[in-house]
Amino acid sequence: MLGLCFSAVLALLASSPAPAGEFTPEQRQAIEAIIRDYLSKNPEMLLDVLQAAEDKLKGEAHDKASATLAARRHDVFDDPDAPIGGNPQGNVSLVEFFDYRCPYCKQMEPTIQALIKEDGKLRIVYKEFPILGPVSVYASRVAIASRKQGKYEEFRSQMIAAKGNIDQETVLKTAAASGLDLDKLKTDMAAPDVDKIIQRNFALAEALNIDGTPGLVVGNVVIEGAADLDEMRKRIAAARKGG
């Protein structure tokens, strides 16, 4: 942080008639000593700077996500390759970017199921977003391929419920328990469209500034991380009013 402050001072001085490149080592040491002395006497200034920087980053991220939602609502809410849960004809959509190995996604699942149960007009859009390594990617590829056998919901619910270490063997056992034909599944997993769907989800998540799971979108709002039932009810109600 001292280096950043020092660089900022040099940048200010560089705008003066004397270029910063002409500072001698002694002058640079003197400037650094002044900065160190000032910060030691006024530590609250450093906290203010850090808070301002954090607020600026959050504001920029929010603006970026809002712009993406405005420009790419079809990709977010109506992608034909995205599996749908709840009421497909619902009047509000809740989008979830998730990973089968994410403990917070597992924590979020009872809330989503409670919302589906109590709200007959809620539509869920599932975005496979496997960020936790090769096994997560494998599980998402199985999930996407399972749609060709009409078993996505069964596979997804069992994978989200799976506890303990999840490896490739766990994924295949879950697929079999979901009623999937494994030979056909492995063939369908090799289709180029499977990886393209995952790649599109990653690109969309990046545009929405979602870098973790779960990432939720409802109405005009992006929510990072798991949210409780009351918060989601409020977000859904606001979305019905156009918020």
C-alpha positions as CSV (number, residue, x, y, z in Angstrom):
1,M,0.0,0.0,0.0
2,L,2.9,2.4,0.7
3,G,4.2,1.7,-2.8
4,L,0.8,2.6,-4.2
5,C,0.7,5.9,-2.3
6,F,4.2,6.6,-3.4
7,S,3.3,5.9,-7.0
8,A,0.3,8.2,-6.7
9,V,2.5,11.1,-5.4
10,L,5.0,10.5,-8.2
11,A,2.1,10.6,-10.7
12,L,1.0,13.9,-9.3
13,L,4.5,15.4,-9.4
14,A,4.9,14.1,-12.9
15,S,2.2,16.5,-14.0
16,S,4.3,19.4,-12.8
17,P,7.0,21.0,-15.0
18,A,9.7,18.8,-13.5
19,P,9.3,15.2,-14.8
20,A,9.2,12.4,-12.2
21,G,12.1,10.7,-13.9
22,E,14.5,13.4,-12.6
23,F,14.0,12.5,-8.9
24,T,17.2,11.4,-7.3
25,P,17.2,8.3,-5.0
26,E,17.5,10.7,-2.0
27,Q,14.4,12.7,-3.2
28,R,12.4,9.5,-3.6
29,Q,13.4,8.3,-0.1
30,A,12.4,11.7,1.3
31,I,9.0,11.5,-0.4
32,E,8.5,8.0,0.9
33,A,9.3,9.1,4.4
34,I,6.8,11.9,4.1
35,I,4.1,9.5,3.0
36,R,5.0,7.0,5.8
37,D,4.9,9.7,8.4
38,Y,1.6,11.1,7.2
39,L,-0.1,7.7,7.1
40,S,1.2,6.8,10.6
41,K,-0.4,10.0,11.9
42,N,-3.6,9.7,9.9
43,P,-4.4,5.9,9.5
44,E,-8.1,6.7,8.9
45,M,-7.1,8.2,5.5
46,L,-5.9,4.9,4.4
47,L,-9.1,3.2,5.5
48,D,-11.1,5.8,3.6
49,V,-9.0,5.2,0.4
50,L,-9.5,1.5,0.6
51,Q,-13.3,1.8,1.2
52,A,-13.6,4.3,-1.7
53,A,-11.7,1.9,-3.9
54,E,-13.9,-1.0,-2.9
55,D,-17.1,1.0,-3.4
56,K,-15.8,2.1,-6.9
57,L,-15.2,-1.5,-7.9
58,K,-18.6,-2.6,-6.6
59,G,-20.2,0.2,-8.5
60,E,-18.5,-0.7,-11.7
61,A,-19.4,-4.3,-11.3
62,H,-23.0,-3.4,-10.7
63,D,-23.1,-1.1,-13.8
64,K,-21.5,-3.9,-15.9
65,A,-24.1,-6.5,-14.7
66,S,-27.0,-4.1,-15.3
67,A,-25.8,-3.3,-18.8
68,T,-25.5,-7.0,-19.6
69,L,-29.0,-7.7,-18.2
70,A,-30.4,-4.9,-20.4
71,A,-28.6,-6.0,-23.5
72,R,-28.8,-9.8,-23.1
73,R,-32.0,-10.6,-21.4
74,H,-32.8,-13.3,-24.0
75,D,-29.5,-15.1,-23.2
76,V,-30.1,-14.8,-19.5
77,F,-33.7,-15.8,-19.2
78,D,-34.8,-17.5,-22.5
79,D,-31.8,-19.5,-23.8
80,P,-33.5,-22.6,-25.4
81,D,-30.5,-24.7,-24.3
82,A,-31.0,-23.9,-20.6
83,P,-33.1,-26.4,-18.6
84,I,-36.2,-25.1,-17.0
85,G,-37.7,-25.9,-13.6
86,G,-40.8,-24.8,-11.7
87,N,-43.5,-23.5,-14.0
88,P,-42.2,-23.1,-17.5
89,Q,-45.0,-20.6,-18.2
90,G,-44.3,-18.7,-15.0
91,N,-44.4,-14.9,-14.9
92,V,-41.1,-14.4,-13.1
93,S,-37.8,-16.3,-13.8
94,L,-35.1,-17.1,-11.3
95,V,-31.8,-17.9,-12.9
96,E,-29.2,-20.0,-11.1
97,F,-25.6,-20.4,-12.1
98,F,-24.5,-23.4,-10.1
99,D,-21.9,-26.1,-9.6
100,Y,-22.7,-29.7,-8.4
101,R,-19.7,-29.7,-6.0
102,C,-20.5,-26.3,-4.5
103,P,-21.6,-26.6,-0.9
104,Y,-23.4,-23.2,-1.1
105,C,-25.4,-24.4,-4.1
106,K,-26.5,-27.4,-2.0
107,Q,-27.4,-25.0,0.8
108,M,-29.4,-23.0,-1.7
109,E,-31.4,-25.9,-3.1
110,P,-34.0,-26.2,-0.2
111,T,-34.8,-22.5,-0.7
112,I,-35.3,-22.9,-4.4
113,Q,-37.5,-26.0,-3.9
114,A,-39.5,-24.1,-1.2
115,L,-40.0,-21.2,-3.6
116,I,-41.2,-23.6,-6.4
117,K,-43.6,-25.3,-4.0
118,E,-45.2,-22.1,-2.7
119,D,-45.1,-20.0,-5.9
120,G,-46.9,-21.7,-8.8
121,K,-45.9,-18.8,-11.1
122,L,-42.1,-19.1,-10.6
123,R,-39.9,-20.3,-13.5
124,I,-36.4,-21.6,-12.7
125,V,-33.6,-21.3,-15.3
126,Y,-30.7,-23.6,-14.6
127,K,-27.2,-22.5,-15.9
128,E,-24.6,-25.2,-15.6
129,F,-21.5,-23.3,-14.3
130,P,-18.8,-25.9,-13.4
131,I,-16.1,-23.7,-11.8
132,L,-14.7,-26.2,-9.3
133,G,-12.5,-28.4,-11.5
134,P,-12.7,-31.3,-14.0
135,V,-15.2,-33.4,-12.0
136,S,-17.6,-30.4,-12.0
137,V,-17.2,-30.1,-15.7
138,Y,-17.8,-33.8,-16.2
139,A,-21.0,-33.6,-14.1
140,S,-22.3,-30.7,-16.1
141,R,-21.6,-32.5,-19.3
142,V,-23.5,-35.5,-18.0
143,A,-26.4,-33.2,-17.0
144,I,-26.6,-31.4,-20.3
145,A,-26.5,-34.8,-22.2
146,S,-29.2,-36.2,-19.9
147,R,-31.7,-33.9,-21.4
148,K,-31.7,-36.0,-24.5
149,Q,-33.2,-38.8,-22.4
150,G,-35.6,-36.5,-20.5
151,K,-33.8,-37.1,-17.2
152,Y,-32.3,-33.8,-16.4
153,E,-34.4,-33.0,-13.3
154,E,-33.8,-36.5,-11.9
155,F,-30.1,-36.3,-12.4
156,R,-29.7,-32.7,-11.2
157,S,-31.7,-33.3,-8.0
158,Q,-29.7,-36.4,-7.1
159,M,-26.4,-34.7,-7.8
160,I,-27.3,-31.6,-5.8
161,A,-28.3,-33.9,-2.9
162,A,-25.0,-36.0,-3.1
163,K,-22.9,-35.6,0.0
164,G,-19.2,-36.2,0.6
165,N,-16.5,-36.4,-2.0
166,I,-17.9,-36.3,-5.6
167,D,-15.7,-37.9,-8.3
168,Q,-16.4,-39.2,-11.8
169,E,-17.5,-42.6,-10.4
170,T,-20.1,-40.8,-8.2
171,V,-21.4,-38.9,-11.2
172,L,-21.9,-42.1,-13.2
173,K,-23.5,-43.9,-10.3
174,T,-25.9,-41.0,-9.9
175,A,-26.6,-41.0,-13.6
176,A,-27.5,-44.7,-13.5
177,A,-29.7,-44.2,-10.4
178,S,-31.5,-41.5,-12.3
179,G,-32.5,-44.0,-15.0
180,L,-30.1,-42.9,-17.6
181,D,-28.8,-45.3,-20.3
182,L,-25.0,-44.9,-19.7
183,D,-23.9,-46.0,-23.2
184,K,-26.2,-43.5,-24.9
185,L,-25.2,-40.9,-22.3
186,K,-21.5,-41.2,-23.1
187,T,-22.2,-40.8,-26.8
188,D,-24.4,-37.7,-26.2
189,M,-21.8,-36.2,-23.9
190,A,-19.3,-36.2,-26.9
191,A,-21.6,-33.9,-28.9
192,P,-19.9,-30.5,-29.6
193,D,-23.0,-28.6,-28.4
194,V,-22.4,-29.9,-24.9
195,D,-19.2,-28.0,-24.4
196,K,-20.5,-25.0,-26.3
197,I,-23.3,-24.6,-23.8
198,I,-20.9,-24.6,-20.9
199,Q,-18.6,-22.1,-22.6
200,R,-21.6,-19.8,-23.3
201,N,-22.6,-20.0,-19.6
202,F,-19.1,-19.1,-18.6
203,A,-19.0,-16.1,-20.9
204,L,-22.5,-14.9,-19.7
205,A,-21.4,-15.3,-16.1
206,E,-18.4,-13.2,-16.7
207,A,-20.4,-10.5,-18.4
208,L,-22.8,-10.5,-15.4
209,N,-19.7,-10.3,-13.1
210,I,-20.6,-13.7,-11.5
211,D,-17.4,-15.3,-10.4
212,G,-18.7,-17.8,-7.8
213,T,-21.6,-20.1,-7.1
214,P,-24.4,-19.9,-6.7
215,G,-25.0,-16.8,-8.8
216,L,-28.6,-15.8,-9.0
217,V,-30.5,-13.4,-11.3
218,V,-34.1,-12.3,-10.8
219,G,-35.7,-9.4,-12.4
220,N,-33.0,-6.7,-12.8
221,V,-30.9,-7.9,-9.9
222,V,-27.8,-10.2,-9.7
223,I,-27.3,-11.8,-6.4
224,E,-23.9,-13.3,-5.5
225,G,-23.9,-16.3,-3.1
226,A,-26.7,-18.2,-1.4
227,A,-29.7,-16.1,-0.2
228,D,-32.3,-17.0,2.4
229,L,-36.0,-17.7,1.7
230,D,-37.2,-14.3,2.9
231,E,-34.7,-12.4,0.7
232,M,-35.7,-14.4,-2.3
233,R,-39.4,-13.8,-1.7
234,K,-38.7,-10.1,-1.7
235,R,-36.6,-10.2,-4.8
236,I,-39.3,-12.2,-6.7
237,A,-42.0,-9.8,-5.5
238,A,-40.0,-6.9,-6.7
239,A,-39.3,-8.5,-10.1
240,R,-43.1,-8.9,-10.6
241,K,-43.4,-5.2,-10.2
242,G,-40.6,-4.6,-12.7
243,G,-37.7,-4.3,-10.3
